[in-house]
Amino acid sequence: MIEIEKKIEAIEQELAELKTAEDSEYKKVRERQLINNKEELMQAMKKLSPTDKVAVARHKDRPNVSEYIEEMFEEFFELKGDHYFGEDESILGGLAFFHGIPVTVIGQKKGKTLEENLRCNFGMPNPEGYRKALRLMKQAEKFKRPIITLIDTPGAYPGIDAEARGQSEAIARNLAEMSALEVPIIAVIIGEGNSGGALALAVANSVLMLENSIYCILSPEGFASILWKDASRSKEACEIMKLTAQDLLGFGMIDAIIPEPLGGAHRDKKAAIKAAEAVIYQELEKYRALSAAELREQRYHKFRSMGQ
C-alpha cells in the first residue's frame, strides 16, 4: 500500500511538471503513459489487504476529529475538563448543530504535527478524558441532545499515572453509563478503534465504520506480542484478527460501512467527510423518534445479541 502511494505521488509530481513544459509529441505520449500507469495503480488500491487497511487507518494525512467537526458541524463550542482532575486534549468534545439539530459531539484526537501529538498524547486518552466525555454525555441526556462520537485511538493510555488515577474504572463507568443513556448515540470509527479505549465511546445505538478503518481488541503489534511474543509478526496478526469494517459488518458487530475515496480518506478528505455526514444523518433520523425506553432497549438488545 505504501509503495503504491509512493509511485502514485511520483506520477502526480511528474504530471504536474509536464503541464509547465512546452507542447510536444513526447509530452503527449508521456502524459498518456503516466495517466494509464496511475489508473492501474489506483485499481490495485481496490483490493487492500487487512495490513494495508491498518496502514490507511493510521495514515498521517487521514482526516482527524477536528477536521470532521469543522466540516460537519455548525457553531461548535468546545467544553473542557472532567471537573475532577483536569483537561485531557486527546478527547475533544462540545456542543454543536448538525443539520440544524442541537447535538453533543465527542471525539478522540490525534495531532498532525509532533507538537500537537504530544499535547493530545497521540490520541491515547487518560482517565480524565473519559470522565470528561461522560460528563458531556450526561449533560446531553439532561438537555435531550443526541450524541455523536468520533473514534480514532490506538487505545487508552496504559501509563502508570493513568492507572493510578483509575483508567480501568473510568472506561468501565463509561460502558455502564452509556448503555442506559436516554438519548440517541451514533458512534463512528474514523481511523483506529482499538481496545477498551475505543469501546468507551462506542456503546451506541448505531456503530458505523469508515471503509478503511479498523476496530479490534488491541493493536496488531500488541496482539502479536501477547500471542507469539514477537511484535514483528503484526502483519500475520492483521490477517487473523478480523479487524476490518467488512469483517465486522459480517459478524453483526457494526451497523454500516461508510465508503471512502479510492485509496483512503486522506486522498479526498472533503468527500470522505461528506460521505460520513450523510450516513450519520440517516442513522440519527432513525432514532430521534424513539422514546427513552425504546432507545435503551434497542441498545441493550444490540449488544446482548453479539456473538450469538
N, C-alpha and C positions, 0 to 999 in steps of 0.2 A: 504494500500500500504506500509506504513512504517513498520507495523507489519510483513508483508510478507517478506520484505527486511531483517528485523532483524532475522527472522527464517532462511532465506537462508544463511545469514552471519554466524549464529551459526553452520549450517550444514557444510558449507565450512571449517570452522575452525576445526570441529571435523574430517572431512575427511583428512585435512592436518596432524592432529595429528596421525591419524590411519596409514598414509603412513610410519611413522617412527617406528611404533610398529612391533613386531615380527609377522611373519605369523602364523595364527591360524584359526580354523574354525569360532570362534567368529568374528574375523576381517573380514573375507569374508562375513559373514551374515550381519554384521553391515554396511559394506560399501554398499552392495546391498540395504539395507533398507534406508540408508541415500540418496543414489542416486535416489531411487524411490520417497522419500519424497521431494527432491529438484525438481524433474521433475514435481510433482503435483503442487508445489508452483509456479514454472515458468509458468505452464499452466494458473494458476489463473491470472497471470500478463497480459494475452492476453485480459482480459476483464476489463480494467481500467475505472473507473467512471470519470466524469469531475473533481471531487475533487481530485482523485488520480493523474490525469494529471497535475493539478496545483502543487501538491507536487513534481512530477517528473520534471516539468519545473523549479522549484526552487531548485532542489537538489544541495547540496553544492559541489558535485563532478561532476556535469554536465559540459561538456567542455565549456569554455568561449571563448571570441573572440580572445584572444591571442593564444589559442591552435588551433583554426581554421586557423588563419593566418599562424602559424608555419607549420602546416601540408599541407595546400592547396596552399600556395603561395611561390614564389621564390623571393629572393632579395628584401624583404620588407624593405622599407625605410620610417621611421616614420616622419611625418610633424606635428609640434606643433603650438599652438596659433591661436587666431582668428584675430590678427592684430588690435584689438580694446581694449580689456581689459586684456586678459591673457590666460593661458593654463588651460584646463579642462581635467583631466585624465580619466573622465568617458567616453570620446569619444576618441577612438584610430583610427587613420587614417594615410594613406600614400600611397606610390607608390609601385607597385609590378608587378611581372609577373604571369599570370595564364595560364597554358598550353602554355607558350610562348607568350601570348597576354599581352601587357602593359595595366594595369588597375589601377584604384584608388579604394582602399578598405577602408571602414569606418565602425566601429562597436562600440557598446555600451559595456563598460567593467565593469564586476563585479570582485571583488577580490576573492582569495581563502583563505586568512587569514584576521583577523580583521584589521591589519595594512594596508593591501592592499585595503580592502573595504573602510576604512576611506579615503585613498588617492583618490579613484575613486568614493567616495560618494555613495557606494552601487549600482552603475550603474544608478544613477539618474542625468542626465546632467543638468548643469546650462546653461544660455543663451549663454555664450561664447563657450560652447561645440557645440551647434547647429550652431553658427556662424562659428566656425572652420570647421565643416562638410560642410557647404555651401561654404566656401572658397575653400575647396578641390574639391567639385563638380564642381564649376565654372572653376577651373583650369583644371579639367579633360575634361570639354567641350571644353576649348580653345585648348587643345592638342589632342582632338579626342580619349580620353581613355574611355572605358566602365567603369561604376561604379557598384561596388558590395557592398551592405550594409548588415551588420550582426546585427540583432536587438535582444537585451536582456535587457529590462529595466522594473522596476516596475512603471515607469512613470517619467516625468520631475520633477526636484526638485521643490517643492512648497514653499520654504522658502521666507521670506520677502526680503532678499537681492537679490535673483534671480528675484523676481517680480520687484524690484526697477531697476534692470539692463535690464528689458524688456524681460522676459521669454516668454510671450504670443506672442509678436511681433517677436521674433526670430523663434519660431515654425511656426507662420503664414507665415513668409517670406520663410522659407524652403519649405512649402507646395506649395506656389505660384511659386517659382523659379524651383523646381523640376519638376513641371508639364510641363515646357517649355524647359527643357534641351534637347540638340540635340545629345545626345549620349545614348546608351542603359543603362538602370538601372535594376539591378536584386536585389531585397530585399529578405532577408531570416530571418524569425523569428526562432532563435535558442533556445530560452528559453521563457522568458516572453515578451509579446509585449503589454504593457498597455498604453492606453490613447494617447494624442497628443504627448507624449514623444516618443512613438514608431512610430506614423504616420509621424513624422517629417523626418524620414529616409525611409519611405515606399511608397512614391508616385513613383511607379516603373512600368516598362513595364511588369515585372513578379514579383508576390509576392508569395514566397514559404514558407512553414512551415514544421519544423520537426514534426514528427508524434505525439510526446507528448508535443509539445509547446502549448502556449495559446496566443490569440490575442483578445483584448477586450477594451471596452471603459474606464475601470479603474479596479483596483484590486477587487476581490470578497469581501474583507473586506470593501473597500470603498463603493462599491455598497450596501452592507448590511447596512452600517452606514447611507447612504443617504436615502435609501428606507424604512428601518424599524427602523432606529435609534438604531441599535443593530449589532455591528461588529461580535458578536459571531454567527450570522446566515450566515456566509460566506459559509458554506457547502451548504446551501439551495440556496444561490446566484449562486454558481458554476453550479448547476443543471439547472438554468433558463437563464443564461447569453449567452448560445450558444457560448462558447469561445474556443472550441476545433477545431483542424485542420479539423476534419471530418465534423463538423457543418458548418464551414466557406467555405469549398470546395463546399458543397451542396448549399450554398447561392450564390456562384459565387464571394465571396469576395477574395479568393486566387486562384492561378492557379495550384498548385500541392502540394502534400504531400510527404515529404522525409521520407522513412522508417527508423526506429531506431531499434537497437538490442532489443531483448525481455527484458522488464523491464526498458528500458530507455537508453539514450545515455551514461550515466555515467557507464553503465556496460561494454561497449566496445567502448571507445572513438574513437579509430582509425577507426573502422568500421562505426561509425556514421558519422564521418567527411568525409570519403571516399564516403559514400552514398550521402552526401550533395554536395560534389565536382562534382560528376557525373551529378547530376540533374542541378546544376548551369551551368556547361559547355554546357549541352544540351540546356538549355534555352538561354544562351548567344549566341550560334550559330544561333538561330532563328532570332535574332535581328541585328546581325552585318552587314548583307547585306542590311538592310533598310536605306533609306535616312533620313536626319534630320527631314524633314516634315512628313515622314511616322511614325517615332518614336513618335513624338509629337502627331500625330493624333491617333495612337494606344493607347497611354497613356490616352489621353483625353476621348476617347470613352469607354475605360475600366472602368474609374471611374464614368463617367456620366451614364453608364448602371446599376450601382449597385442599387439594391432596386426596379428595375422596374419589 
